[in-house]
Structure formats: structure tokens, C-alpha cells
Amino acid sequence: MVLNLQREMEKFKPDCPVEYGTPLAPYTTFRVGGPAEVLAHPRNVEELARLVRFQKEAGVPLTVLGGGANVVVSDRGIRGLVVHTGKLHGIRHEGTTLYVAAGTPISEAAAYAADHDLGGLAFIYAMPGSTGGAIWMNARCYDGEIAPILEKTRYLSLEEHDFCTVGTYQTRREEFGYKISPFQRGTRVILEATFRLTPGRRSLLWEEMRDHEEDRRRKGHFLAPCAGSIFKNNRAFGAPSGRIIDQLGLRGRQHGGARVSDLHGNIIVNHGNATAREIRELVEYVQQQVELERGIRLEPEILFLGEWDR
Ligand SMILES: Cc1cc2nc3c(=O)[nH]c(=O)nc-3n(C[C@H](O)[C@H](O)[C@H](O)COP(=O)(O)OP(=O)(O)OC[C@H]3O[C@@H](n4cnc5c(N)ncnc54)[C@H](O)[C@@H]3O)c2cc1C
């Protein structure tokens, strides 16, 4: 393990923009989180591959951050190398096949598709986050899901045997599930998605997308910083997690600057100057209350990144 990562990084001379000790809060939709020891913004696969080789040699952890829409970064921040994918950006299409670079907001991909009379991605318009993050989470909403339209995924391998080579994963539907994708094993950085879309009508697609956006607005998704749903739903629990939380009267419950949304039990918002710790403690409080009252354990959908005092 290197003792002074910044010094080593400066010797290594990365060819992409790199920052040291930059707070990650602005990179997350919760707007909380301490600094990244090193935050790098690769613009292409070559820059990313060089960074990953350096990270492996230095023996420091690697964290990939997309749109930061499903994470809580700890107040102490993240050690090692954080790769932000925002500059891996671009969309093109050939016929009904859409190619989207991993850092491109998935909502932008849906808008591009609609503008080119391509249907299949409208369901996800206005959902925050990157295309890589949407694949990683197998994001879903409004009766749609990423896996059925995802044909292939280009990735950079982090596996020992083919370290730093670019590969193509052909979607196998059985490897995806509810908020599950094969990329959660953490052995690949997603570079580009190939979506198999269908011919559609621009005006109708935009009508559908505006409806979804309006519905999210009504549900208060954009009123305060948040990360969407906190807990996964589980059919075996008999009701969606949000309803169970509502039934226990936990809507509006506040802990420091973190608050269970007044509009939806399964959303926690940063109500002011919340810390990551307050958000995590409120998540755990809700989880404990549900377990106490109902005997079921809700599983968080959001991810806690970085160093936590437990
Ligand atoms: C207001 C709001 C509404 C939301 N509504 C929905 C919804 O309806 N449905 C839904 O499913 N989600 C929803 N979410 C959650 C979030 O939008 C999705 O989970 C989204 O897919 C996360 O993408 P991201 O790029 O922000 O990922 P991040 O939060 O940055 O990262 C999530 C995980 O993906 C990994 N990752 C990201 N990019 C890559 C990559 N290129 N290669 C490898 N790993 C990668 C990260 O390492 C991390 O483990 C909502 C969030 C908000 C804030």
C-alpha cells in the first residue's frame, strides 16, 4: 500500500484530469460525502486502463462512480482511486441499435433515442444516473427494465487472468434480476452499452417521457437531494417497502438534516445540511422499526461507499 498516493500519482503523470482531496458531495444526488483521496476523470478507455494499472500496482482500492444517484458517500470520504465516468460520454446509432458510452446520463440516451424515432428507452427518461450505473443496477421503472433491451456491454476487465483487456458481454437474461446484474461482482468497469431498440414515433415517445417526468415531479423526486428508493421491494413482504414504512407512521421522521420524505415513505431526503452519517442512521432506524413491528428486514437498495465509523 502506498503511503502518499498523491505523490505516487504525480510521478505516474496521469493523462486525464485528476483531483486530490476533492469533496464528493457535488458528485452525488444526495449532496453528501467527504473527499476522494484521488478523483480521476478518464475521457477514453486508454486513460481508464492506465489508471487501473496504476491503481493495481499501488495496491489501493478502486471505486467507480457514475451519476452518484444510488450511493451515500461517507463523511470521511473514499480512500484510494475514485474513477468518475462522466467524461466517458457519447451516443450514436445505426438503424435501431443504440450505442451509449457508460458515463452518459441514461435520460440523455432516452431523449436521443426518441429524437431519432427509436422506442424502448422511454420508460427511463428523467431517472437520474449514468448508463453504466443503470446497467449495474438493472434499473427499472414504469414497467420497464434495462436487461430486456440491453444487447451487449463493452467493459474493461479487472479480473486477474485478463486484467485491463476490453471485452464484450452478451446479455444473458438469466443473469439479471430485480436490481441485480452480473456487473455487481465488481470485476468489470462498464464502458459502453449496446441497446436493441424498436422503431417508434418521436412525438408519442416524448409524450410518454414527459408523463414519466411529470409523475416523478409529482412524487417529489426533484424537490430535495435524495437517491430515489432507499429499500428494495420484496413481494414476500406483502406490500411495497414505502407502504410498510408509511403504515408505521415514519413519513416525515427526521434525524439531523436527514428526513423520511413527506411524500413517499421509501425516500429519504437531505432536508438541509444532512451528513452522510445522519442519512445512514435514519436508514438503519427505519430498518430496525420495520423489523421490530413487522418482523421483516428491509434490504437497502442504496450503496454506502467509503470509510464508515461503525
Ligand atoms: C430522484 C431519483 C429517482 C430514482 N428513481 C429510480 C427508479 O425509478 N428506478 C431505479 O432503478 N433507480 C432509481 N434511482 C436510483 C438511481 O437513479 C439508479 O440506481 C441509477 O441507475 C444509478 O446510476 P448511477 O450512474 O448514478 O450509479 P452510481 O450511484 O454512481 O453507482 C451505483 C453503482 O454502480 C456502479 N457503477 C456505476 N457506473 C459504473 C460503470 N461504468 N462500471 C462499473 N460500475 C459502475 C458503482 O460503482 C456503484 O456500485 C433514482 C434516484 C434518484 C436520485
The ligand as an SDF file (V2000), in Angstrom:
LIG
                    3D

 53 58  0  0  0  0  0  0  0  0999 V2000
  -34.7450   11.0920   -7.7830 C   0  0  0  0  0  0  0  0  0  0  0  0
  -34.2730    9.6810   -8.0560 C   0  0  0  0  0  0  0  0  0  0  0  0
  -35.1410    8.7540   -8.6100 C   0  0  0  0  0  0  0  0  0  0  0  0
  -34.7160    7.4400   -8.8690 C   0  0  0  0  0  0  0  0  0  0  0  0
  -35.5820    6.5640   -9.4470 N   0  0  0  0  0  0  0  0  0  0  0  0
  -35.1680    5.3180   -9.7560 C   0  0  0  0  0  0  0  0  0  0  0  0
  -36.0390    4.4020  -10.4300 C   0  0  0  0  0  0  0  0  0  0  0  0
  -37.1600    4.7230  -10.7710 O   0  0  0  0  0  0  0  0  0  0  0  0
  -35.5720    3.1530  -10.6990 N   0  0  0  0  0  0  0  0  0  0  0  0
  -34.2960    2.7710  -10.3520 C   0  0  0  0  0  0  0  0  0  0  0  0
  -33.9180    1.6380  -10.6520 O   0  0  0  0  0  0  0  0  0  0  0  0
  -33.4540    3.6170   -9.7180 N   0  0  0  0  0  0  0  0  0  0  0  0
  -33.8490    4.8700   -9.4100 C   0  0  0  0  0  0  0  0  0  0  0  0
  -32.9950    5.7460   -8.7890 N   0  0  0  0  0  0  0  0  0  0  0  0
  -31.6460    5.2970   -8.4090 C   0  0  0  0  0  0  0  0  0  0  0  0
  -30.5850    5.5910   -9.4850 C   0  0  0  0  0  0  0  0  0  0  0  0
  -31.0480    6.5690  -10.3710 O   0  0  0  0  0  0  0  0  0  0  0  0
  -30.2610    4.3380  -10.2640 C   0  0  0  0  0  0  0  0  0  0  0  0
  -29.8630    3.2940   -9.4250 O   0  0  0  0  0  0  0  0  0  0  0  0
  -29.1290    4.6070  -11.2820 C   0  0  0  0  0  0  0  0  0  0  0  0
  -29.0830    3.5280  -12.1740 O   0  0  0  0  0  0  0  0  0  0  0  0
  -27.7660    4.7810  -10.6340 C   0  0  0  0  0  0  0  0  0  0  0  0
  -26.8380    5.1320  -11.6460 O   0  0  0  0  0  0  0  0  0  0  0  0
  -25.5490    5.9930  -11.2890 P   0  0  0  0  0  0  0  0  0  0  0  0
  -24.8060    6.2290  -12.5420 O   0  0  0  0  0  0  0  0  0  0  0  0
  -25.9420    7.2030  -10.5340 O   0  0  0  0  0  0  0  0  0  0  0  0
  -24.7630    4.9950  -10.3780 O   0  0  0  0  0  0  0  0  0  0  0  0
  -23.8930    5.3340   -9.0780 P   0  0  0  0  0  0  0  0  0  0  0  0
  -24.8150    5.7320   -7.9710 O   0  0  0  0  0  0  0  0  0  0  0  0
  -22.8090    6.2790   -9.4240 O   0  0  0  0  0  0  0  0  0  0  0  0
  -23.2600    3.9180   -8.7680 O   0  0  0  0  0  0  0  0  0  0  0  0
  -24.0860    2.8170   -8.4200 C   0  0  0  0  0  0  0  0  0  0  0  0
  -23.2260    1.5510   -8.5720 C   0  0  0  0  0  0  0  0  0  0  0  0
  -22.9390    1.3470   -9.9430 O   0  0  0  0  0  0  0  0  0  0  0  0
  -21.5390    1.2140  -10.1320 C   0  0  0  0  0  0  0  0  0  0  0  0
  -21.1960    1.7860  -11.4340 N   0  0  0  0  0  0  0  0  0  0  0  0
  -21.6120    2.9560  -11.9440 C   0  0  0  0  0  0  0  0  0  0  0  0
  -21.0990    3.1220  -13.1830 N   0  0  0  0  0  0  0  0  0  0  0  0
  -20.3280    2.0480  -13.4330 C   0  0  0  0  0  0  0  0  0  0  0  0
  -19.5100    1.6290  -14.5250 C   0  0  0  0  0  0  0  0  0  0  0  0
  -19.3750    2.3770  -15.6400 N   0  0  0  0  0  0  0  0  0  0  0  0
  -18.8630    0.4440  -14.4460 N   0  0  0  0  0  0  0  0  0  0  0  0
  -18.9780   -0.3360  -13.3340 C   0  0  0  0  0  0  0  0  0  0  0  0
  -19.7210    0.0130  -12.2600 N   0  0  0  0  0  0  0  0  0  0  0  0
  -20.3930    1.1800  -12.3140 C   0  0  0  0  0  0  0  0  0  0  0  0
  -20.9070    1.9920   -8.9880 C   0  0  0  0  0  0  0  0  0  0  0  0
  -19.5870    1.5420   -8.7230 O   0  0  0  0  0  0  0  0  0  0  0  0
  -21.8680    1.6670   -7.8580 C   0  0  0  0  0  0  0  0  0  0  0  0
  -21.5450    0.4210   -7.3030 O   0  0  0  0  0  0  0  0  0  0  0  0
  -33.3980    7.0660   -8.5300 C   0  0  0  0  0  0  0  0  0  0  0  0
  -32.5110    8.0130   -7.9770 C   0  0  0  0  0  0  0  0  0  0  0  0
  -32.9450    9.3050   -7.7590 C   0  0  0  0  0  0  0  0  0  0  0  0
  -31.9740   10.3100   -7.1950 C   0  0  0  0  0  0  0  0  0  0  0  0
  1  2  1  0
  2  3  1  0
  2 52  2  0
  3  4  2  0
  4  5  1  0
  4 50  1  0
  5  6  2  0
  6  7  1  0
  6 13  1  0
  7  8  2  0
  7  9  1  0
  9 10  1  0
 10 11  2  0
 10 12  1  0
 12 13  2  0
 13 14  1  0
 14 15  1  0
 14 50  1  0
 15 16  1  0
 16 17  1  0
 16 18  1  0
 18 19  1  0
 18 20  1  0
 20 21  1  0
 20 22  1  0
 22 23  1  0
 23 24  1  0
 24 25  2  0
 24 26  1  0
 24 27  1  0
 27 28  1  0
 28 29  2  0
 28 30  1  0
 28 31  1  0
 31 32  1  0
 32 33  1  0
 33 34  1  0
 33 48  1  0
 34 35  1  0
 35 36  1  0
 35 46  1  0
 36 37  1  0
 36 45  1  0
 37 38  2  0
 38 39  1  0
 39 40  1  0
 39 45  2  0
 40 41  1  0
 40 42  2  0
 42 43  1  0
 43 44  2  0
 44 45  1  0
 46 47  1  0
 46 48  1  0
 48 49  1  0
 50 51  2  0
 51 52  1  0
 52 53  1  0
M  END
$$$$
